[in-house]
């Protein structure tokens, strides 16, 4: 009896975090998606402009196929066919037909829509598609930390909730200091371990090889970064203690963000590494690159999916198609820069240059993000003293104070009713929500009318 329960829990977790892509109704599409990812990775390692153009064509065809399926998935009439739990003839026919339509459309575009064949060069496939894919690739990487922050906050709050209590402030202060020391120690020890672990890989291979110099310089720079972000952590920890809200949230959040900083910075410096060509090393690196690209594809699906349900065009079933299309575009963006597909031939010549630019940009964004957001999230959750409030927060505070006065008997509702209260907010230029504005417009001018609290 326990196995079905376990299987059900696993299925529920997969559906929740990966938006049904592993469920029986979607698994056929998922397999096809990963086959296409592997095809693109092959073109990634071939690295020539010709193969790059072929990869660009295929990525566009399959992305368009998934987008068309996404729109078809909105219809309740097609839902039973598209998302049946088995690969039946209806699902197969619909998918193949959609793929054929996409293939014909993109083929015509590639045959007759290059920049040399149409009056407006910019909308030619060799200009428009590569530029769009590169924009998506860099845009997602730069915005990635803003998607990760929610998960980081959730983890930090869960740990904080289990350890920090409301009954013993001295205990909370003790744990906040302990975790502060642990967080800073983890960052320093991680960097120290990285230096000694990877030092042999950066040894000069030729008299002119400067890889070791770059590696040593990177370590010095990272200790400077650790000093500044640790200073920020200590500063915030002191502010929380002064606010009588000692916590370990900021230390846990610090460690999680630091791991991203460390990973991006090491990926950046690794681009300078010069290693003699060896079949075993090259094969190993190729294998790791494939795993990382597939893992990145899953992260894109996981991170983006939770933010798309607010659009009515998406539902729990057809969302997977949009995520597949977006991920293919994301992966193809990196491949375009490496292979020189389309009009950017010769812009980038190797993977190291792409990784160099990408990781440096993401590293810089992540450091700036932590410096500002680490204080903002503590203020938002009441863990340090808040000095600036937005309009909604002021309205909430004033409303709570009004409720307190009413409940304590200090305020007579016959003299100060809700209509008077709302006029008070309006006179102070404290705007309310659109729905509340509608209620205010339809409210009669009778001072005795009791309007619902804001």
N, C-alpha and C positions, 0 to 999 in steps of 0.2 A: 504493500500500500504506500510505502514511503517514496518509491521511485517515481510514480506518476506525479506526486506532489512536488518532488524535486524538479522534474522535467517541466512542470507547469510554472514553477518559480523562475527557472532559467529562461523559459520562453517569455514570461512576463517582463523580466529584466531586459532581455534583448529587444523586445518590442518597444519598451519605454525609452531606452537610451539610443537605439539605432533605428527607430521609426519604421518598424516592420520589415526591414530589408532582409531579415533572416527568417521571416514567417513563411509558411507554405504558400501563401497567396502571392508572395513577392520573390521567392527564392530563385525562380527561373530568370527574372530580370536582373537580380543581383549577380548571378553566375555570368550572364552575358556582359554585365558591366565590368566585372573583374577581368574577363577575357579581353575586353577592349583596353583596360588599364595595362595589362601585360603586353598587348600589342604596342601600345604607345611607349612602354618602357624599352622594348626592343629597338624602336626607332631612336629612342633617347641615347642608347649606347652605340648605335650605328653612327650617329652624329653628323651625317652629311646633309647638305641642303636639299638634295633630291628626296631622300628619305624623310627629311623634315617636312617637305611639302605634302608628301603622301600621308604622313602622320597628322598634319594640319587638316587635310581633307577628311580623313576618317574621324578625327575628333569632332569636327563640325557636323558630320553626318549623324553620328551617334548622339551628340548633344541635342541636335534638332529633333531626332527621333524621340528622345526622352521628354523633351519639352512638348511635343505634339501629344504624346501619351498623357502628360500631365493635364493638358486642357481636356482631353477626352475623359480623363478620370473624374472630372467635375460632374459629368452627367451620371445621374443615378441609373439611367437605362443601360449604360455600358459597364457599370460597376461590377455586376455579377459575372460579366465575361472577362474583364481585365484582371479581376482579383479573385478568380476561382482558386481553390486550394490545390488544384492539379494542373498540369500543363496539357490542357485539352485542345481540341482543334480550333475552337473559337479564339482562345487566347493566342494561339500560334499564328492564326491567319491575321488577326488584328495587328500583332507585332510585326510580322513580315511585311504586311501591306504598308504600315507606317514607316518602316525602315526603307522600303522601296521608294515611297514618295519623297522621303528625306534625301535619299541617294540621288534621285533624278534632279531635285531642286539644287542641291549643292554642286552636282556635276555640271549642270548648265551654268551655274555661277562661276565655277572654276574655268570652264571652257570659254565663256564669252564675257566674263566680268573682271578681267585683270585690269590693272591701272593703265596699261597701254592700249586697251580696247574700248574704254569708255571715256566720255568727256571729263568727268570729275574723277581725278585720280584717287582722291581720298577714299571713295567708296569701293574701290577695287578690292578684290579679296586679298591680294597680296599686301595691301596696306591696312585695310580695316580689321581683318581677322587677327593677324599677329599683334597689332597694337591693342586690340580689345583683350586678348588672352593675357598679354603681359600686364595690362592694367589690373585685371582680376587677380593675377598671381601676386603682384606686389601689394595690391590693396588688401587682400586677405591676410597676408603675412603681417602687414603693418597694423591691421585691426585685430589680429588674433588674440593679443593680450586682453582686449576688451571683452572677448568671448570667454576667455579662460578665467577672468576675474570672478565671475559669478560662482564657478565651481570652487575656486580658491576660498572665497568668502564662506561658502557653505561648509567646507571642510574645517576652516578655522573656527567658525561659530560652533560647530558640533563638538570639537575638542574643548573649546572654551566653556561650553555649557556643562560638559561632564566634570570639569575640574574646578571651575570657579563657582562658588556658591554665594548666596545673598546673606548668609548668616555670620560669616567670619571674615571680616575685612583684613585682619592680620594674616590669616592663611592665604587669602587671595593676593595680598601684597608679596608674600614670600614666593608663591608660585610664579607671579609675574616677573620677579627678578630672576628666578631660576631659569625660566624659559627664555628670558632676554639673553642671559649668558649662553645658554645652549644654542640659541639661534645664531648669535654672532660667532660662536665657536664652530658651528657646522659650516658656515661660509668660509671661515679661515682654513679649517682642516680640509675642506673639499678642494680649495685652491692649492693648498700645500700638497695634497695627495695627487692632484692632477699634474703638478710639476714633476714630481719624482716618477710617476707612472709613465708619463709620455715623453720624458726627456730623451730617452734613446731614439725615439722616432724622429726627433728633430736634429739629430747629429748631422753635421755638414757632409754631403756626399761628394762635393767638388770644392776646390779652393775658393770659388766665387759664390758658393751657396751661403745665403744669409738666413736660412730657416731658423737656426738656433738663436740668432740675434733677435729675430722677430718674436720667437717664443719667450725669451727672457723679458723682452719689452712688454709683451702681453701680460705676463705674470705681474710685473710691477704696476701696470695700468689697472689690472683687476684688483690688486690690493688697495689702490687709491679709490676705486669704485666701492669696494667693500667698506672702506673707512667712511665714505660719505653716506651711503645708505644705512650703515650701522649707526652713524650719528643721528640720522633721521629717526631710526627705531628707538634709540635711547631718549631722544627729545620727546617723542610721542608717549613713551612709557612714563616719563616723568609727568607729563601733562595729565595722563589718565590717573596716576596716583594722586596728584593734586586735586583732581576732580572726584576723589573717593570712588573711582571705578577702575581699580587695577584689573588687568585682564591679561590673558595669554593669546588673545586673538591676533594682536598686532605681530607677535613673534612668529606664530604659525604662518600668518600671511606673508611675512618677510621671507621665511624659508622657502615657501612655494614659489614666490616671485624670483627669489635669488636663483633657484634651480633653472628657471627659464633664462635668466641673465647669463648664468654659467654656460648653459648649453649653447646659446647663441654666440657667446664670445669665443668659446672653444671652436665652434664650427667656423667662425670667422678666421681665427688664427690658423686653423688647420688648412686653410686655402693656401697658406704660404709654405706648407711643408713640401719638401722636395725629397722624393723617395725613388731610388733606382727601380727601373721597370723589372718586375718579376711576375711570372705567370700566377704563382700562388697568391701573392699580395693583390694583384689586380682582380683575380677571380673572387677573392674574399670581399674586397671593396665593392665589386659589382653586386654581390649577393646582399651585402648590408644596404646598399643604395636601393635595391629593389624592395627590401623589407621596409625601409624608411618611407619610400614613396607610397606603398600600400597602406602603411600605418597612418601616414599623413592624410590619405584619402578618407580613411575611417574617421579621423579627427575632424575633418571638414564636414562630413556628414553629421557627426554628433554635435558639433558646435553650432552649425548654422540651423539645423532643423528646429531646435526649440524656439527660434525667433521668427518663424514664418507663419505660425498658425493664426496670427492676428489678421492676415489677409484672407478674405473670404474665398479666394480661388483655391486655397490649399485645404486639404482635409487629411485625416490620418492615413488614407490610402495613396493618394496621388502625390503626397509630399516627397516620397522616395524618388520619383521621377525627376523632380526639380533638383534634388540633392545629387543624383547621379550626373545630371547635365552640368551642374556647377562644378562638381569635382573633376570631371573630364576637362573642363575649360581651365580649371586651376592647374592641373598637372601639365596640360598642353602649353600653358604659359611659360613654364620653365623649359620645356622641350624646345619651344620656338627660339628662345634666347641661346640655347646650346647648339641647335642645328642650323640656325640662321634661316629658318623657313620664311617664305614671303619676301618682303622688301627689306628685311633687316639683316640680310646676308653679310657676314663680316663684322657685325656690331659687337658680338661676343664670340670668342674663339674657343673657350673651354669652360668646363664646369666650375673650375675654381673661381673664375671671375664672377660668374653668376652667384655662387655661394658667398663670395666676398661682399658684393654689393647688398645682397639680400640680408645676410646676417648682421652686417653693420647697421643697416637701417632699422631692423627689428630690435637690435640691442639698444640703440639710442632711444627708440620709442619706449621700450620697456623700462629703462632707467628713469626717464622723464615721467612716465606713467606712475611708477611707484612713488616717486618723490611727492607728487601732488595727491594721488588717489589714496595713499596710505592714511593721510590726515582726514581727507574727506569722508572715507568710510567710517572712521572712528566718530567723527562728528555726527554723521547720519544716524548712527546707532547709539548715540548718547554715551559713548565711552570716554569722550573728552569734552571739555567745556565748549559750547557752541556760541559763537559771537554774532553770526550773521544768519538770518532766517529768511526764507522765501515767503511769498504771500500766503500760500496754502498752510505753511507751518504756523504763521502768525494767526491765521483764522482758526486753526485747530486749538492753539493755546488759549485764545480769547474765548472760544466756544467752551472749552473745558472749564475755564475760570467762571464763565456764566453758569454752567451746570453746577459747579461747586457752590456758588452763591445761592442758587435756587434750592439745592438740597440742604444747605445749612440754615435756610430760612432768612438769610440776609438780604434777599432780593424779592421784591413783591412783583409777581408777574402781571398783576393788574395795572401796575404803573409802567413797568418795562417789559413789554411783551416781545415776541419774536420779530414782529414787524418793525418795532423800534430798533431792535438789535441789528437787523439787516441794514436798515438805513444808516446806523452808526458805522458799520463796516464800509458801506458805500461812500459815506462822507470822508472816510479815511483812505479812500482809493485802494481798498482791499477788494480786488476782483474775485468773484466766485466762478465756479464752473459754468459751462454753457447751459447745462440742464437746469442749474439753479437760477441762471439769468432768465430762462424761459418761465420758470415758476414765479419769479419776481415780477415779470411783465404781466402775467395773467392774474396776479394777486390784486384784489380790490383795494381801494384806498381807505378801507375801514380800519382805523387804528386798533380796533378790538379784535381784528382777525388774527387767529393764532396760526402762524406759518410753521411748518416743520423745521426743526433745528438744522443748521448747516451740517 
